[in-house]
Amino acid sequence: DFLCISLVNGFTQLRYNLGDRTVILQTPQKVHANGNTWHSLSAGRVGNEGYLELDGINVTRKATPGMNALDTHTDFFVGGVSSLNFVNPMAIENEPTGFTGCIREIIINNRELNLTVTDPKGGANIGDCDGTDCGYTVCKNNGTCQVENSGFSCSCPKEWTGTMCEQSIHCSQNMCGSHALCIPQPSSLSYTCACALGWTGKYCDNKIKFYIAKFVGNSYIKYTDPFYGKRDLQYSRLSLNFTTNQTEGLIAWMGKSEDEDNDFLAIGLANGTLKVVINLGERISVPLMHSKYFTCSDGRWHFITVVQNQTCIKVYLDEELILFEDIDPQRRYTALNYGGICYFGGFEIGRKVNIVTTGLFQKELIGKIKDVVLFQDSKKIQLMKAEGYNIHDGNSGN
C-alpha cells in the first residue's frame, strides 16, 4: 500500500494503492515553476474515494468496490526519501527524484507537522526557505511579522498580545496560579482559569485529593496505561461506576483519538441511552445501544463493564448482560490497539467531543466517575495521578 503526491511534467499528481489497484488523479492546471509563487495543495482519500485540489480547483475519483484501508508501516517522507528503493514503481510516473523547492504548513489528518530542525525523525540537505527570522508562522493569530536588525517583531491584531501574538489580551493580566491555564472569554472581556488535576478554586490555588472524579462539562482526564506493552489486546476489558443526570455525554474513550484510523472503545450516553462503540481497525462498528435503559440519566450510580473477546462484545450494566454482539464474524481485525491511552469525560481543552468522535457523542460529561479498572487488573486506576483539567472532588454528597 502507498499514498504519494508528486510533480509530473509540471502537473500535480496523487497516486494511492490500498492493496488492489493504483488510483491516479492529476490536476488540470500546471504549477508555476517561477520559484516565487506559493501553491495550496490538498490531497487524500475517504475510504477508496480520492481527491486532489490545487489552489481551489478540485479533482475527485469516486469510490468503487474494493479495499478501503491504507496499511502502511513506513515513515512519512516529505520532499524525498532516504533510499529510492522505498518508492513503489507504481507510485510515480517517471524515475523517482527528490523535490526542489519550498514546502510549508503540512497538515496530516488535522495535525500540523513541525518543519523544524528538531521535530522530524530525520532528514538531509534541508535549508531555511524564507531566509529571514520571520518564517511563515512566527507571529501567531494572524499577526504580521517585520524583519529587524535584531531579528523580528510582530504587529498583533487587537485581541492578541505578546512577542509573538500568542497571548489573548484578556489573559495578559491574569491571576491564574502556576497549576492553571488561562482561558480567554472574549464575550465577557474576561478569562477563566482551567485547573490542572489536583487543584481547584477560581485561580486554581486550592489543592485537593479525590477518589471520585467530578466532571463539569469542560473537564477531562487522560490516563496512560503503564502496562499497555504487556496487554493481550484481543481480550480487552473496561469497567467503571458513573452517575449523571444529563442525557448526553462521553464517559470513556480507550484510544489515542489522533486520527480516524485509531482503534477505540467508547462508552457514553446518547438520548439518555447507554451507547458503546468499538473500532478494531478498518471500520467503525454499528454503535451498540440498549433502548430499554433510559434510566442512566437518573443521577444514580451505575456500574458498567465492556468486555471485548476478539470481535465479540459483551456489555454489562449494573451486573446484568444487556448487549452481546459479534461485530465482525469474519474476524478481519481482532485486537484493540488503543495505544495505552484512556480519556474520561472528554478530550484536551479546545478539542470538542462531537468533533473528535465525528458525531458519535455530542457533549463532554457532566457527572462523576469512580472505580475504573482496566482488563483484569487487581487495582483500580489512580485517577489523581493522570493528566487532566477542571476535575473536582466528587467525594462529597455521595
GULONU-271524 format. One record per residue (C-alpha): residue number from 1; residue in three letters; chain; x, y, z. Coordinates in steps of 0.001 Angstrom, whole numbers. Layout:
REM GULONU-271524
+-----+-----+---+---------+---------+---------+
!   k !   r ! c !       u !       v !       w !
+-----+-----+---+---------+---------+---------+
! NUM ! Ala ! A !       X !       Y !       Z !
...
+-----+-----+---+---------+---------+---------+
REM end
This chain:
REM GULONU-271524
+-----+-----+---+---------+---------+---------+
!   k !   r ! c !       u !       v !       w !
+-----+-----+---+---------+---------+---------+
!   1 ! Asp ! A !       0 !       0 !       0 !
!   2 ! Phe ! A !    1107 !    3584 !    -613 !
!   3 ! Leu ! A !     -60 !    7179 !    -999 !
!   4 ! Cys ! A !    2179 !    9523 !   -2981 !
!   5 ! Ile ! A !    1949 !   13160 !   -4098 !
!   6 ! Ser ! A !    4368 !   14245 !   -6823 !
!   7 ! Leu ! A !    5050 !   16684 !   -9644 !
!   8 ! Val ! A !    4843 !   15134 !  -13114 !
!   9 ! Asn ! A !    5700 !   17278 !  -16148 !
!  10 ! Gly ! A !    4558 !   20382 !  -14245 !
!  11 ! Phe ! A !    1272 !   18863 !  -13057 !
!  12 ! Thr ! A !     454 !   17738 !   -9511 !
!  13 ! Gln ! A !    -403 !   14076 !   -9200 !
!  14 ! Leu ! A !   -1828 !   11901 !   -6436 !
!  15 ! Arg ! A !   -1405 !    8152 !   -6575 !
!  16 ! Tyr ! A !   -2537 !    5638 !   -3985 !
!  17 ! Asn ! A !   -2973 !    1888 !   -3709 !
!  18 ! Leu ! A !   -4957 !     276 !    -897 !
!  19 ! Gly ! A !   -3996 !   -3260 !   -1874 !
!  20 ! Asp ! A !   -5885 !   -3970 !   -5090 !
!  21 ! Arg ! A !   -5161 !   -1291 !   -7728 !
!  22 ! Thr ! A !   -3407 !    2029 !   -8194 !
!  23 ! Val ! A !   -5645 !    5108 !   -8433 !
!  24 ! Ile ! A !   -4208 !    8174 !  -10251 !
!  25 ! Leu ! A !   -5545 !   11752 !  -10003 !
!  26 ! Gln ! A !   -3948 !   14727 !  -11762 !
!  27 ! Thr ! A !   -4732 !   18449 !  -11588 !
!  28 ! Pro ! A !   -5867 !   20122 !  -14834 !
!  29 ! Gln ! A !   -3577 !   23139 !  -14335 !
!  30 ! Lys ! A !     218 !   23307 !  -14146 !
!  31 ! Val ! A !    2246 !   24541 !  -11199 !
!  32 ! His ! A !    4081 !   27870 !  -11619 !
!  33 ! Ala ! A !    7782 !   26998 !  -11717 !
!  34 ! Asn ! A !    8979 !   30603 !  -11285 !
!  35 ! Gly ! A !   10143 !   29951 !   -7723 !
!  36 ! Asn ! A !    8138 !   32773 !   -6103 !
!  37 ! Thr ! A !    4513 !   31583 !   -6209 !
!  38 ! Trp ! A !    3082 !   29640 !   -3279 !
!  39 ! His ! A !     507 !   26979 !   -4112 !
!  40 ! Ser ! A !   -2080 !   25460 !   -1793 !
!  41 ! Leu ! A !   -2442 !   21706 !   -2205 !
!  42 ! Ser ! A !   -4966 !   19390 !    -550 !
!  43 ! Ala ! A !   -4985 !   15662 !   -1252 !
!  44 ! Gly ! A !   -6250 !   12495 !     366 !
!  45 ! Arg ! A !   -8897 !    9823 !     402 !
!  46 ! Val ! A !  -12028 !    8780 !    2240 !
!  47 ! Gly ! A !  -12110 !    5012 !    2000 !
!  48 ! Asn ! A !  -11035 !    4431 !   -1603 !
!  49 ! Glu ! A !  -12544 !    7689 !   -2891 !
!  50 ! Gly ! A !   -9694 !   10108 !   -3659 !
!  51 ! Tyr ! A !   -9480 !   13880 !   -4009 !
!  52 ! Leu ! A !   -6793 !   16299 !   -5183 !
!  53 ! Glu ! A !   -7124 !   20071 !   -5022 !
!  54 ! Leu ! A !   -4618 !   22657 !   -6254 !
!  55 ! Asp ! A !   -5368 !   26324 !   -5496 !
!  56 ! Gly ! A !   -9093 !   25612 !   -5107 !
!  57 ! Ile ! A !   -9583 !   23520 !   -8270 !
!  58 ! Asn ! A !  -10691 !   20035 !   -7240 !
!  59 ! Val ! A !  -10377 !   16629 !   -8871 !
!  60 ! Thr ! A !  -12058 !   13577 !   -7311 !
!  61 ! Arg ! A !  -12218 !    9866 !   -8039 !
!  62 ! Lys ! A !  -15433 !    8210 !   -6924 !
!  63 ! Ala ! A !  -15308 !    5143 !   -4736 !
!  64 ! Thr ! A !  -15581 !    1724 !   -6345 !
!  65 ! Pro ! A !  -15908 !   -1704 !   -4707 !
!  66 ! Gly ! A !  -12655 !   -2927 !   -3218 !
!  67 ! Met ! A !  -10163 !   -2187 !    -487 !
!  68 ! Asn ! A !  -10720 !     946 !    1610 !
!  69 ! Ala ! A !   -7939 !     971 !    4242 !
!  70 ! Leu ! A !   -4376 !    2253 !    3806 !
!  71 ! Asp ! A !   -1994 !    -165 !    5544 !
!  72 ! Thr ! A !    1465 !    1431 !    5640 !
!  73 ! His ! A !    4117 !     773 !    8234 !
!  74 ! Thr ! A !    6907 !    3027 !    6963 !
!  75 ! Asp ! A !    7944 !    6525 !    7948 !
!  76 ! Phe ! A !    6287 !    9536 !    6325 !
!  77 ! Phe ! A !    8611 !   11238 !    3840 !
!  78 ! Val ! A !    8455 !   14833 !    2581 !
!  79 ! Gly ! A !   10399 !   16113 !    -449 !
!  80 ! Gly ! A !   12422 !   12940 !    -940 !
!  81 ! Val ! A !   13247 !    9573 !     566 !
!  82 ! Ser ! A !   16266 !    8162 !    2372 !
!  83 ! Ser ! A !   16509 !    5438 !    -261 !
!  84 ! Leu ! A !   14865 !    5321 !   -3682 !
!  85 ! Asn ! A !   14202 !    1634 !   -3018 !
!  86 ! Phe ! A !   11334 !    2751 !    -760 !
!  87 ! Val ! A !    9419 !    4143 !   -3725 !
!  88 ! Asn ! A !    6932 !    1726 !   -5242 !
!  89 ! Pro ! A !    7350 !    1776 !   -9063 !
!  90 ! Met ! A !    3612 !    2461 !   -9397 !
!  91 ! Ala ! A !    3744 !    5463 !   -7034 !
!  92 ! Ile ! A !    5175 !    7839 !   -9661 !
!  93 ! Glu ! A !    5069 !    8145 !  -13437 !
!  94 ! Asn ! A !    8783 !    8692 !  -14153 !
!  95 ! Glu ! A !   12008 !    7787 !  -12386 !
!  96 ! Pro ! A !   11899 !    8913 !   -8734 !
!  97 ! Thr ! A !   13746 !   12139 !   -7991 !
!  98 ! Gly ! A !   13788 !   14458 !   -4986 !
!  99 ! Phe ! A !   11794 !   17691 !   -4851 !
! 100 ! Thr ! A !   13481 !   21063 !   -5449 !
! 101 ! Gly ! A !   11553 !   23977 !   -3982 !
! 102 ! Cys ! A !    9917 !   25100 !    -756 !
! 103 ! Ile ! A !    7289 !   23373 !    1412 !
! 104 ! Arg ! A !    5481 !   24841 !    4410 !
! 105 ! Glu ! A !    2432 !   24157 !    6586 !
! 106 ! Ile ! A !    1985 !   20405 !    6175 !
! 107 ! Ile ! A !   -1184 !   19151 !    7865 !
! 108 ! Ile ! A !   -1806 !   15397 !    8133 !
! 109 ! Asn ! A !   -5208 !   14276 !    9462 !
! 110 ! Asn ! A !   -5800 !   17731 !   11005 !
! 111 ! Arg ! A !   -2409 !   17820 !   12776 !
! 112 ! Glu ! A !     343 !   20141 !   11586 !
! 113 ! Leu ! A !    3848 !   18723 !   11183 !
! 114 ! Asn ! A !    6512 !   20970 !   12683 !
! 115 ! Leu ! A !    9079 !   21516 !    9938 !
! 116 ! Thr ! A !   11926 !   22392 !   12288 !
! 117 ! Val ! A !   15446 !   21116 !   12854 !
! 118 ! Thr ! A !   14442 !   19014 !   15866 !
! 119 ! Asp ! A !   10867 !   17776 !   15306 !
! 120 ! Pro ! A !   11256 !   15391 !   12348 !
! 121 ! Lys ! A !   12740 !   11925 !   12882 !
! 122 ! Gly ! A !   15458 !   12640 !   10308 !
! 123 ! Gly ! A !   16341 !   14328 !    7041 !
! 124 ! Ala ! A !   19159 !   15671 !    4892 !
! 125 ! Asn ! A !   20099 !   18719 !    2809 !
! 126 ! Ile ! A !   17274 !   20972 !    4065 !
! 127 ! Gly ! A !   17673 !   24750 !    4303 !
! 128 ! Asp ! A !   15592 !   27662 !    5525 !
! 129 ! Cys ! A !   13299 !   28674 !    2689 !
! 130 ! Asp ! A !   12244 !   32098 !    3935 !
! 131 ! Gly ! A !   15811 !   33208 !    4588 !
! 132 ! Thr ! A !   14724 !   35609 !    7355 !
! 133 ! Asp ! A !   13773 !   35345 !   11015 !
! 134 ! Cys ! A !   10111 !   35721 !   10079 !
! 135 ! Gly ! A !    9293 !   32374 !    8509 !
! 136 ! Tyr ! A !    5585 !   31916 !    7865 !
! 137 ! Thr ! A !    4084 !   31345 !   11332 !
! 138 ! Val ! A !    6405 !   33143 !   13752 !
! 139 ! Cys ! A !    3595 !   35561 !   14601 !
! 140 ! Lys ! A !     550 !   33639 !   15801 !
! 141 ! Asn ! A !   -3140 !   34503 !   15433 !
! 142 ! Asn ! A !   -2763 !   36418 !   12136 !
! 143 ! Gly ! A !     -19 !   38702 !   13446 !
! 144 ! Thr ! A !    2229 !   40427 !   10894 !
! 145 ! Cys ! A !    5991 !   39831 !   11034 !
! 146 ! Gln ! A !    8608 !   42513 !   10325 !
! 147 ! Val ! A !   12289 !   41726 !    9896 !
! 148 ! Glu ! A !   14535 !   43900 !   12061 !
! 149 ! Asn ! A !   18257 !   44154 !   12765 !
! 150 ! Ser ! A !   17885 !   42230 !   15999 !
! 151 ! Gly ! A !   15609 !   39572 !   14471 !
! 152 ! Phe ! A !   11895 !   40245 !   14059 !
! 153 ! Ser ! A !    8880 !   41905 !   15647 !
! 154 ! Cys ! A !    5169 !   41150 !   15437 !
! 155 ! Ser ! A !    2255 !   43517 !   14897 !
! 156 ! Cys ! A !    -709 !   41857 !   16593 !
! 157 ! Pro ! A !   -4469 !   42067 !   15963 !
! 158 ! Lys ! A !   -6247 !   43945 !   18757 !
! 159 ! Glu ! A !   -7354 !   40782 !   20583 !
! 160 ! Trp ! A !   -3790 !   39461 !   20933 !
! 161 ! Thr ! A !    -529 !   40495 !   22589 !
! 162 ! Gly ! A !    2915 !   39101 !   23438 !
! 163 ! Thr ! A !    6165 !   38951 !   21454 !
! 164 ! Met ! A !    4569 !   36512 !   19006 !
! 165 ! Cys ! A !     878 !   37447 !   19462 !
! 166 ! Glu ! A !     498 !   34226 !   21416 !
! 167 ! Gln ! A !   -1444 !   35618 !   24365 !
! 168 ! Ser ! A !   -5023 !   36855 !   24467 !
! 169 ! Ile ! A !   -5339 !   40416 !   25799 !
! 170 ! His ! A !   -7956 !   39010 !   28195 !
! 171 ! Cys ! A !   -5246 !   36835 !   29784 !
! 172 ! Ser ! A !   -2465 !   39436 !   29845 !
! 173 ! Gln ! A !   -3146 !   40378 !   33489 !
! 174 ! Asn ! A !   -4484 !   37006 !   34614 !
! 175 ! Met ! A !   -4239 !   35763 !   38181 !
! 176 ! Cys ! A !   -4338 !   32037 !   37370 !
! 177 ! Gly ! A !   -1902 !   30091 !   39531 !
! 178 ! Ser ! A !    1027 !   28006 !   38348 !
! 179 ! His ! A !   -1226 !   24930 !   38158 !
! 180 ! Ala ! A !   -3642 !   26534 !   35713 !
! 181 ! Leu ! A !   -4229 !   27584 !   32121 !
! 182 ! Cys ! A !   -5815 !   30937 !   31345 !
! 183 ! Ile ! A !   -8816 !   30525 !   29038 !
! 184 ! Pro ! A !   -9876 !   33830 !   27419 !
! 185 ! Gln ! A !  -13575 !   34725 !   27418 !
! 186 ! Pro ! A !  -13826 !   37451 !   24724 !
! 187 ! Ser ! A !  -17599 !   37812 !   25030 !
! 188 ! Ser ! A !  -17273 !   38997 !   28637 !
! 189 ! Leu ! A !  -13865 !   40672 !   28116 !
! 190 ! Ser ! A !  -12546 !   38394 !   30831 !
! 191 ! Tyr ! A !  -11000 !   34969 !   31433 !
! 192 ! Thr ! A !  -11384 !   31776 !   33429 !
! 193 ! Cys ! A !   -8705 !   29528 !   34934 !
! 194 ! Ala ! A !   -8592 !   25850 !   33911 !
! 195 ! Cys ! A !   -7178 !   23922 !   36866 !
! 196 ! Ala ! A !   -4741 !   21052 !   36476 !
! 197 ! Leu ! A !   -5564 !   17740 !   38141 !
! 198 ! Gly ! A !   -5398 !   18027 !   41925 !
! 199 ! Trp ! A !   -6162 !   21769 !   42067 !
! 200 ! Thr ! A !   -9358 !   23774 !   42319 !
! 201 ! Gly ! A !  -10660 !   27253 !   43096 !
! 202 ! Lys ! A !  -11192 !   30365 !   40989 !
! 203 ! Tyr ! A !   -7440 !   30759 !   40484 !
! 204 ! Cys ! A !   -6581 !   27049 !   40958 !
! 205 ! Asp ! A !   -4669 !   27643 !   44181 !
! 206 ! Asn ! A !   -6511 !   25113 !   46399 !
! 207 ! Lys ! A !   -5011 !   21623 !   46489 !
! 208 ! Ile ! A !   -7458 !   18694 !   46555 !
! 209 ! Lys ! A !   -7448 !   14900 !   46669 !
! 210 ! Phe ! A !  -10240 !   12775 !   45274 !
! 211 ! Tyr ! A !  -11242 !    9197 !   44629 !
! 212 ! Ile ! A !  -14395 !   10158 !   42800 !
! 213 ! Ala ! A !  -13808 !   12467 !   39829 !
! 214 ! Lys ! A !  -16455 !   15114 !   39227 !
! 215 ! Phe ! A !  -16715 !   16418 !   35637 !
! 216 ! Val ! A !  -18371 !   19776 !   34973 !
! 217 ! Gly ! A !  -18595 !   19851 !   31168 !
! 218 ! Asn ! A !  -15181 !   21318 !   30292 !
! 219 ! Ser ! A !  -13266 !   18620 !   32180 !
! 220 ! Tyr ! A !  -11189 !   15659 !   31087 !
! 221 ! Ile ! A !   -8774 !   13039 !   32393 !
! 222 ! Lys ! A !   -6164 !   11453 !   30143 !
! 223 ! Tyr ! A !   -4671 !    8269 !   31592 !
! 224 ! Thr ! A !   -1633 !    6486 !   30134 !
! 225 ! Asp ! A !   -1698 !    2741 !   30814 !
! 226 ! Pro ! A !    1750 !    1716 !   32137 !
! 227 ! Phe ! A !    1057 !   -1952 !   31330 !
! 228 ! Tyr ! A !     -12 !   -1414 !   27706 !
! 229 ! Gly ! A !    3008 !   -3253 !   26292 !
! 230 ! Lys ! A !    2068 !   -6416 !   28232 !
! 231 ! Arg ! A !   -1655 !   -6446 !   27444 !
! 232 ! Asp ! A !   -3333 !   -9075 !   25284 !
! 233 ! Leu ! A !   -5219 !   -6667 !   23043 !
! 234 ! Gln ! A !   -7565 !   -9363 !   21718 !
! 235 ! Tyr ! A !   -9188 !   -9600 !   25151 !
! 236 ! Ser ! A !   -9786 !   -6078 !   26441 !
! 237 ! Arg ! A !  -11955 !   -5017 !   29343 !
! 238 ! Leu ! A !  -13035 !   -1710 !   30902 !
! 239 ! Ser ! A !  -15260 !   -1257 !   33930 !
! 240 ! Leu ! A !  -16271 !    1793 !   35973 !
! 241 ! Asn ! A !  -19025 !    3410 !   38010 !
! 242 ! Phe ! A !  -20656 !    6609 !   36742 !
! 243 ! Thr ! A !  -23502 !    8915 !   37655 !
! 244 ! Thr ! A !  -25076 !   11783 !   35701 !
! 245 ! Asn ! A !  -28418 !   13494 !   35232 !
! 246 ! Gln ! A !  -27625 !   14540 !   31656 !
! 247 ! Thr ! A !  -28907 !   12691 !   28590 !
! 248 ! Glu ! A !  -25734 !   13275 !   26524 !
! 249 ! Gly ! A !  -22092 !   12810 !   27438 !
! 250 ! Leu ! A !  -18863 !   10922 !   26732 !
! 251 ! Ile ! A !  -17929 !    8733 !   29703 !
! 252 ! Ala ! A !  -14800 !    6922 !   28494 !
! 253 ! Trp ! A !  -12716 !    6593 !   25324 !
! 254 ! Met ! A !   -9953 !    3962 !   25126 !
! 255 ! Gly ! A !   -7764 !    5038 !   22209 !
! 256 ! Lys ! A !   -5388 !    7750 !   21037 !
! 257 ! Ser ! A !   -8094 !    9783 !   19220 !
! 258 ! Glu ! A !   -5484 !   11380 !   16967 !
! 259 ! Asp ! A !   -6948 !   10405 !   13589 !
! 260 ! Glu ! A !   -9752 !    8408 !   12010 !
! 261 ! Asp ! A !   -7718 !    5181 !   11812 !
! 262 ! Asn ! A !   -7055 !    4872 !   15554 !
! 263 ! Asp ! A !   -8707 !    1873 !   17242 !
! 264 ! Phe ! A !  -11015 !    2760 !   20111 !
! 265 ! Leu ! A !  -13570 !    1544 !   22621 !
! 266 ! Ala ! A !  -16029 !    4251 !   23652 !
! 267 ! Ile ! A !  -18764 !    4485 !   26286 !
! 268 ! Gly ! A !  -21234 !    7324 !   26590 !
! 269 ! Leu ! A !  -24820 !    8456 !   26669 !
! 270 ! Ala ! A !  -26998 !    9440 !   23737 !
! 271 ! Asn ! A !  -30611 !   10484 !   24336 !
! 272 ! Gly ! A !  -30330 !    9077 !   27848 !
! 273 ! Thr ! A !  -29405 !    5640 !   26491 !
! 274 ! Leu ! A !  -26133 !    3861 !   27078 !
! 275 ! Lys ! A !  -24085 !    3790 !   23860 !
! 276 ! Val ! A !  -20963 !    1679 !   23244 !
! 277 ! Val ! A !  -18887 !    1951 !   20065 !
! 278 ! Ile ! A !  -15852 !    -159 !   19151 !
! 279 ! Asn ! A !  -13487 !     189 !   16198 !
! 280 ! Leu ! A !  -10900 !   -2573 !   15825 !
! 281 ! Gly ! A !   -9428 !   -1359 !   12544 !
! 282 ! Glu ! A !  -10916 !    -904 !    9133 !
! 283 ! Arg ! A !  -14422 !     202 !   10000 !
! 284 ! Ile ! A !  -16477 !    1565 !   12837 !
! 285 ! Ser ! A !  -18927 !    -994 !   14142 !
! 286 ! Val ! A !  -22575 !    -140 !   14337 !
! 287 ! Pro ! A !  -22977 !    1655 !   17680 !
! 288 ! Leu ! A !  -24360 !    -728 !   20286 !
! 289 ! Met ! A !  -27303 !     840 !   22101 !
! 290 ! His ! A !  -29821 !    -550 !   24551 !
! 291 ! Ser ! A !  -33231 !    1055 !   24222 !
! 292 ! Lys ! A !  -34587 !    -460 !   27436 !
! 293 ! Tyr ! A !  -32253 !    1544 !   29647 !
! 294 ! Phe ! A !  -33398 !    5140 !   29712 !
! 295 ! Thr ! A !  -32538 !    5281 !   33406 !
! 296 ! Cys ! A !  -28816 !    6067 !   33048 !
! 297 ! Ser ! A !  -29535 !    9810 !   33354 !
! 298 ! Asp ! A !  -31226 !    9461 !   36729 !
! 299 ! Gly ! A !  -28453 !   10783 !   38973 !
! 300 ! Arg ! A !  -27864 !    7315 !   40459 !
! 301 ! Trp ! A !  -24631 !    5330 !   40359 !
! 302 ! His ! A !  -24428 !    2757 !   37560 !
! 303 ! Phe ! A !  -21776 !      87 !   37098 !
! 304 ! Ile ! A !  -20747 !    -674 !   33518 !
! 305 ! Thr ! A !  -18358 !   -3297 !   32168 !
! 306 ! Val ! A !  -17434 !   -3721 !   28497 !
! 307 ! Val ! A !  -15629 !   -6931 !   27533 !
! 308 ! Gln ! A !  -14025 !   -7444 !   24118 !
! 309 ! Asn ! A !  -13194 !  -11053 !   23243 !
! 310 ! Gln ! A !  -11712 !  -10604 !   19748 !
! 311 ! Thr ! A !  -14779 !   -9445 !   17785 !
! 312 ! Cys ! A !  -17372 !  -10489 !   20394 !
! 313 ! Ile ! A !  -18532 !   -7626 !   22599 !
! 314 ! Lys ! A !  -20375 !   -8007 !   25902 !
! 315 ! Val ! A !  -21778 !   -5035 !   27829 !
! 316 ! Tyr ! A !  -22920 !   -5388 !   31448 !
! 317 ! Leu ! A !  -24933 !   -2651 !   33153 !
! 318 ! Asp ! A !  -25449 !   -2969 !   36902 !
! 319 ! Glu ! A !  -24167 !   -6558 !   36567 !
! 320 ! Glu ! A !  -26823 !   -7515 !   34019 !
! 321 ! Leu ! A !  -25753 !   -8533 !   30495 !
! 322 ! Ile ! A !  -27553 !   -6027 !   28239 !
! 323 ! Leu ! A !  -25644 !   -6366 !   24966 !
! 324 ! Phe ! A !  -23871 !   -9289 !   23306 !
! 325 ! Glu ! A !  -22822 !   -8928 !   19697 !
! 326 ! Asp ! A !  -20204 !  -10227 !   17269 !
! 327 ! Ile ! A !  -19256 !   -7064 !   15376 !
! 328 ! Asp ! A !  -17295 !   -8896 !   12640 !
! 329 ! Pro ! A !  -17887 !  -12660 !   12246 !
! 330 ! Gln ! A !  -15177 !  -12755 !    9557 !
! 331 ! Arg ! A !  -12597 !  -11773 !   12205 !
! 332 ! Arg ! A !  -10532 !   -9443 !    9975 !
! 333 ! Tyr ! A !   -9437 !   -7320 !   12931 !
! 334 ! Thr ! A !   -9449 !   -8814 !   16427 !
! 335 ! Ala ! A !   -7206 !   -6574 !   18579 !
! 336 ! Leu ! A !   -7986 !   -3250 !   20260 !
! 337 ! Asn ! A !   -4775 !   -1319 !   19561 !
! 338 ! Tyr ! A !   -5694 !    1590 !   21807 !
! 339 ! Gly ! A !   -2154 !    2937 !   22218 !
! 340 ! Gly ! A !   -2288 !    2777 !   26007 !
! 341 ! Ile ! A !   -4393 !    5965 !   26186 !
! 342 ! Cys ! A !   -7724 !    6326 !   28007 !
! 343 ! Tyr ! A !   -9787 !    9520 !   28144 !
! 344 ! Phe ! A !  -12559 !   10087 !   30669 !
! 345 ! Gly ! A !  -15280 !   12730 !   30385 !
! 346 ! Gly ! A !  -13860 !   14498 !   27327 !
! 347 ! Phe ! A !  -10668 !   15433 !   25490 !
! 348 ! Glu ! A !   -7989 !   18096 !   25818 !
! 349 ! Ile ! A !   -9058 !   21741 !   26146 !
! 350 ! Gly ! A !  -10119 !   23046 !   22743 !
! 351 ! Arg ! A !  -10989 !   19579 !   21368 !
! 352 ! Lys ! A !  -14765 !   19232 !   21265 !
! 353 ! Val ! A !  -16283 !   15794 !   21824 !
! 354 ! Asn ! A !  -18680 !   15987 !   18866 !
! 355 ! Ile ! A !  -15782 !   16815 !   16505 !
! 356 ! Val ! A !  -13221 !   14316 !   17840 !
! 357 ! Thr ! A !  -15774 !   11479 !   17858 !
! 358 ! Thr ! A !  -17222 !   12580 !   14470 !
! 359 ! Gly ! A !  -20688 !   12871 !   15973 !
! 360 ! Leu ! A !  -20769 !    9552 !   17848 !
! 361 ! Phe ! A !  -21132 !   11548 !   21067 !
! 362 ! Gln ! A !  -22328 !   15122 !   21364 !
! 363 ! Lys ! A !  -21037 !   16541 !   24645 !
! 364 ! Glu ! A !  -18496 !   16328 !   27415 !
! 365 ! Leu ! A !  -19625 !   14554 !   30583 !
! 366 ! Ile ! A !  -21335 !   16408 !   33408 !
! 367 ! Gly ! A !  -21286 !   13856 !   36207 !
! 368 ! Lys ! A !  -18987 !   11625 !   38246 !
! 369 ! Ile ! A !  -16748 !    8598 !   37620 !
! 370 ! Lys ! A !  -15104 !    6223 !   40097 !
! 371 ! Asp ! A !  -13667 !    2698 !   40408 !
! 372 ! Val ! A !  -12090 !    2472 !   36930 !
! 373 ! Val ! A !  -10483 !    -906 !   36235 !
! 374 ! Leu ! A !   -8643 !   -1929 !   33070 !
! 375 ! Phe ! A !   -8531 !   -5548 !   31887 !
! 376 ! Gln ! A !   -8363 !   -7933 !   34890 !
! 377 ! Asp ! A !   -6144 !   -5672 !   36995 !
! 378 ! Ser ! A !   -6449 !   -6165 !   40737 !
! 379 ! Lys ! A !   -6179 !   -2426 !   41431 !
! 380 ! Lys ! A !   -8306 !     491 !   40315 !
! 381 ! Ile ! A !   -6747 !    3270 !   38235 !
! 382 ! Gln ! A !   -5488 !    6147 !   40391 !
! 383 ! Leu ! A !   -7225 !    8971 !   38563 !
! 384 ! Met ! A !   -5355 !   11525 !   40692 !
! 385 ! Lys ! A !   -2085 !   10502 !   39038 !
! 386 ! Ala ! A !   -3290 !   11043 !   35464 !
! 387 ! Glu ! A !   -3297 !   14218 !   33352 !
! 388 ! Gly ! A !   -6344 !   16439 !   33196 !
! 389 ! Tyr ! A !   -8078 !   19742 !   33827 !
! 390 ! Asn ! A !  -11138 !   21057 !   35655 !
! 391 ! Ile ! A !  -11709 !   17917 !   37724 !
! 392 ! His ! A !  -13460 !   18473 !   41065 !
! 393 ! Asp ! A !  -13598 !   16364 !   44201 !
! 394 ! Gly ! A !  -16718 !   14205 !   43800 !
! 395 ! Asn ! A !  -16473 !   12577 !   47233 !
! 396 ! Ser ! A !  -18827 !   14989 !   48986 !
! 397 ! Gly ! A !  -22550 !   14343 !   48854 !
! 398 ! Asn ! A !  -22350 !   10661 !   47882 !
+-----+-----+---+---------+---------+---------+
REM end
